[in-house]
Amino acid sequence: MSLQPAPSDPEDDQESERTACVLAFNANDPSGAGGLAADVSAITSVGAHALPVVTGAYTRDTAEIMDHHAFDEDAVTEQARTILEDVPVQVIKVGFAGSPENLSAIAEIATDYADVPLVAYMPNLSWWSEVQIDLYLDAFRELVLPQTTVLVGNHSTLWRWLLPDWSSTKNPTPRDIAMAANALGVPYTLVTGVAMPEQLIENVLASPHSVLYSGRFERFEATFSGAGDTLSAALAALLATGTDLAEAAKEALAYLDRCLDAGFRPGMGNIIPDRLFWAQAEDDSDTAPEDNASTDPFFNLPPHDTKH
């Protein structure tokens, strides 16, 4: 299955040398666990360039979200349209927009750039009030899903949102969820966190007609913050670089697994995925440091005390 990003201008000889760009709508997260912090670091880590558009700001620590302050929709629109007039974008990624008004603004922009694939992530909103959740989900369903190319979300979150009247004694499969999303205009759905025996979880990329990719991973005995934003941002970046959809899902899930395995706890709350795990120096006590590294005080960096 091939999902190509928006075409570039063939008359520009430098187009092929440009770094792929992802326009990311999300809230600022001061803990660095999710939101735009996750988007920027994950997109950069897998080889693309992030164009972050701030939709609002969380009030949160590493343990929980206390509140959210949404930006005015005009501010969101002006941020996005200004950079879109300057930089060619290969993929749009939508995280938490903060309000129905912001979702409307994002949907209008996506309509104007209909050739650009859109990856949408639906986070767990249980920290919010029921009224706010209902208004947000209704707006997302009506405005953003018809523009969405790939919907990403946890199995239980998508189940309760897209199949609220599910009455079978068996849990809905990822295909069931994909069919419900497709009825709202979404061709592909990446369902994560499907519980399996033997402490495994399954993650499935599906269309209404078939399963495009399925991967099983060992369940981590830990509580993480920011995994969903990390996965959806990595997927968007891989698609932006021209990776086939099924292969992009496979690589994004493998990347997330490595991020979680290298996760660290910077505060007293949850573990944060290490999205730059590959940049950590290998511990090799048999290898002596180079002379300039040991003598130059500029390179005498303090240890990463919070790691692991």
C-alpha positions in Angstrom: 0.0 0.0 0.0 1.6 3.3 -1.1 0.6 6.6 0.4 2.6 9.3 -1.3 3.1 12.8 0.1 2.0 15.9 -1.8 4.0 16.4 -5.0 6.8 18.9 -5.2 7.4 21.5 -7.9 9.3 19.7 -10.7 10.8 22.9 -11.9 12.7 23.5 -8.7 16.0 21.5 -9.0 16.5 21.7 -5.2 13.2 20.1 -4.3 14.6 16.5 -4.2 17.2 17.7 -1.7 14.8 19.3 0.7 14.1 17.7 4.1 10.5 16.5 4.3 8.3 18.7 6.4 5.4 17.8 8.8 2.9 20.5 9.9 2.1 19.5 13.5 -0.9 20.9 15.3 -0.7 20.2 19.1 -0.7 21.8 22.5 2.4 22.7 24.4 3.3 20.2 27.2 5.6 21.7 29.8 6.5 18.2 31.1 8.0 17.3 27.7 6.0 14.0 27.7 3.6 14.7 24.8 2.2 17.5 22.8 4.5 19.5 20.6 7.6 18.4 22.5 6.9 14.8 21.5 6.0 15.9 17.9 9.2 17.9 17.3 11.6 15.3 18.8 10.0 12.3 17.2 9.6 13.9 13.8 13.2 15.1 13.9 14.5 11.7 15.2 13.1 9.8 12.2 14.4 12.2 9.6 11.9 15.0 8.9 11.5 18.6 9.9 8.7 19.7 12.2 6.6 22.8 11.7 4.9 23.1 15.1 1.7 25.1 15.4 0.7 25.7 19.0 -3.1 25.1 19.6 -2.9 25.8 23.4 -1.0 24.8 26.5 -1.5 22.1 29.1 -1.2 22.7 32.8 0.4 19.4 33.9 3.3 17.6 35.4 4.7 14.2 34.6 1.9 12.5 36.5 -1.3 14.1 35.3 -3.0 16.8 33.3 -4.7 19.4 35.5 -6.0 21.8 32.8 -5.7 23.1 29.3 -5.8 26.6 27.9 -6.8 26.8 24.3 -5.5 29.4 21.8 -7.9 31.5 19.9 -8.7 29.9 16.5 -7.4 33.0 14.6 -4.0 32.6 16.3 -3.9 28.9 15.2 -5.0 29.8 11.7 -2.4 32.6 11.3 0.4 30.3 12.5 -0.4 27.6 10.1 -1.2 29.6 7.0 1.9 31.8 7.4 4.2 28.9 7.3 2.2 27.0 4.6 2.7 30.0 2.3 6.5 29.6 2.7 7.3 25.9 3.2 6.0 22.9 1.1 4.4 20.4 3.5 4.3 16.7 2.9 2.1 15.6 5.8 -0.2 17.3 8.3 -0.3 15.8 11.9 -3.2 16.7 14.2 -2.8 16.1 17.9 -4.8 17.8 20.7 -6.4 21.0 19.3 -8.0 22.1 22.6 -11.4 23.3 21.3 -14.1 22.7 18.7 -13.2 26.1 17.2 -9.6 25.1 16.7 -10.7 21.8 15.1 -12.9 23.9 12.7 -9.9 26.0 11.7 -7.7 23.0 11.2 -10.3 21.3 9.1 -10.6 24.3 6.9 -6.8 24.4 6.4 -6.8 20.7 5.6 -9.5 21.2 3.0 -7.4 23.8 1.3 -4.5 21.4 1.2 -6.5 18.3 0.3 -3.6 16.6 -1.5 -1.6 16.5 1.7 -2.1 13.4 3.8 -3.3 14.0 7.3 -2.5 11.8 10.4 -4.8 12.4 13.3 -4.2 11.2 16.8 -7.0 10.9 19.4 -5.6 11.0 22.9 -7.3 9.9 26.1 -9.4 12.8 27.3 -10.6 11.4 30.6 -8.9 14.3 32.5 -11.4 16.7 30.9 -15.1 17.4 31.8 -17.8 15.3 30.1 -19.3 18.4 28.4 -15.9 19.4 27.0 -15.2 15.9 25.8 -18.5 15.5 24.0 -18.2 18.8 22.2 -14.6 18.1 21.2 -15.3 14.5 20.0 -18.4 15.7 18.0 -16.4 18.4 16.3 -13.5 16.0 15.5 -16.0 13.4 14.1 -17.8 15.9 11.9 -14.9 18.2 10.8 -11.5 16.4 11.0 -12.3 12.7 10.3 -13.5 13.4 6.8 -10.1 15.0 6.1 -8.1 12.2 7.9 -5.9 9.8 6.0 -4.7 7.7 9.0 -6.4 7.8 12.4 -4.2 6.7 15.3 -5.5 5.8 18.8 -5.6 3.3 21.6 -8.0 0.4 21.2 -10.2 1.4 24.2 -10.2 5.1 23.4 -11.3 4.5 19.8 -13.8 1.8 20.8 -15.6 4.0 23.2 -15.6 6.9 20.8 -16.5 5.3 17.5 -18.5 2.3 18.7 -20.4 3.6 21.8 -23.3 1.2 21.3 -21.1 -1.9 20.9 -23.2 -4.7 22.5 -21.3 -7.9 21.6 -19.8 -10.0 24.4 -16.5 -9.9 22.5 -14.4 -6.7 22.2 -14.4 -5.1 18.8 -11.5 -6.0 16.6 -9.3 -3.4 14.9 -11.1 -4.1 11.7 -14.4 -3.3 13.5 -12.9 0.0 14.6 -11.5 0.7 11.1 -14.9 0.1 9.6 -16.5 2.6 12.0 -13.9 5.1 11.2 -14.3 4.5 7.5 -18.0 5.3 7.7 -16.9 8.8 8.8 -14.4 9.2 6.0 -11.2 7.6 7.3 -9.5 5.1 4.9 -6.9 3.8 7.4 -6.8 3.3 11.2 -3.8 2.4 13.4 -5.2 0.8 16.5 -2.8 0.3 19.4 -2.8 -1.5 22.7 -5.0 -4.4 21.9 -4.6 -6.8 24.9 -3.3 -10.2 24.1 -2.4 -13.3 26.2 1.1 -13.7 27.7 1.6 -10.0 28.5 1.6 -9.0 24.9 -0.2 -6.1 23.1 -1.1 -6.0 19.5 -1.0 -2.9 17.2 -2.9 -3.1 14.0 -3.0 -0.9 10.9 -6.3 -1.7 9.1 -8.7 -0.6 6.5 -12.4 -1.7 6.3 -11.3 -4.5 4.0 -8.1 -5.9 5.3 -5.3 -5.7 7.9 -2.3 -4.0 6.4 0.1 -4.6 9.2 -0.1 -6.3 12.6 2.7 -6.4 15.2 2.9 -7.8 18.7 5.1 -6.3 21.4 5.8 -7.2 25.0 3.8 -5.1 27.5 6.0 -2.8 29.7 5.3 -3.0 33.4 5.3 0.8 33.6 3.1 3.8 33.1 4.1 6.1 30.2 3.1 9.6 29.2 3.4 10.7 25.5 3.4 7.3 23.7 0.6 8.2 21.4 1.9 11.5 20.3 5.3 9.9 19.8 3.9 7.1 17.6 1.6 9.3 15.5 4.4 11.9 14.9 6.9 9.2 13.9 4.3 7.8 11.5 3.6 11.2 10.0 7.3 11.8 9.5 7.9 8.5 7.8 5.1 9.1 5.4 6.5 12.5 4.7 9.8 11.0 3.6 7.9 8.8 1.1 7.8 5.5 3.1 5.0 3.1 2.1 2.1 3.2 4.6 2.4 -0.4 5.9 6.1 -0.1 6.2 5.8 3.3 7.9 3.5 1.8 10.5 5.9 -1.0 11.1 8.9 1.3 11.5 6.9 3.8 13.7 5.8 1.0 16.1 9.4 -0.4 16.3 10.7 3.1 17.0 8.1 3.6 19.7 9.1 0.3 21.3 12.7 1.4 21.4 11.6 4.8 22.9 9.7 3.1 25.6 12.4 0.6 26.4 14.8 3.5 26.9 12.3 5.6 28.7 13.2 7.7 31.8 11.5 9.4 34.7 12.6 13.1 34.9 10.3 13.8 37.8 8.1 12.0 40.3 5.4 10.9 37.9 5.2 8.8 34.8 8.0 7.6 32.5 8.6 9.6 29.3 9.7 7.9 26.1 13.3 8.6 25.1 12.7 9.7 21.6 16.5 10.3 21.1 17.5 6.9 22.5 19.9 6.4 19.5 21.9 9.5 20.6 22.9 8.1 23.9 26.5 7.1 24.2 27.3 3.4 24.4 28.8 2.3 27.7 32.1 0.8 26.7 34.6 0.8 29.6 37.3 -0.9 27.5 37.5 2.1 25.2 39.6 5.0 26.4 38.3 8.5 25.7 40.1 10.5 23.1 42.7 13.0 24.5 40.7 16.1 23.5 37.5 14.7 25.0 39.2 14.2 28.4 41.2 17.5 28.5 38.9 20.0 26.9 36.5 21.3 29.6 33.9 22.1 27.0 33.3 18.3 26.4 33.4 17.4 30.1 29.6 17.1 30.3 27.8 16.1 33.5 26.2 12.6 33.6 22.5 12.2 32.8 21.4 11.6 36.4 17.7 11.0 35.6 18.3 8.4 32.9 16.6 5.1 33.8 
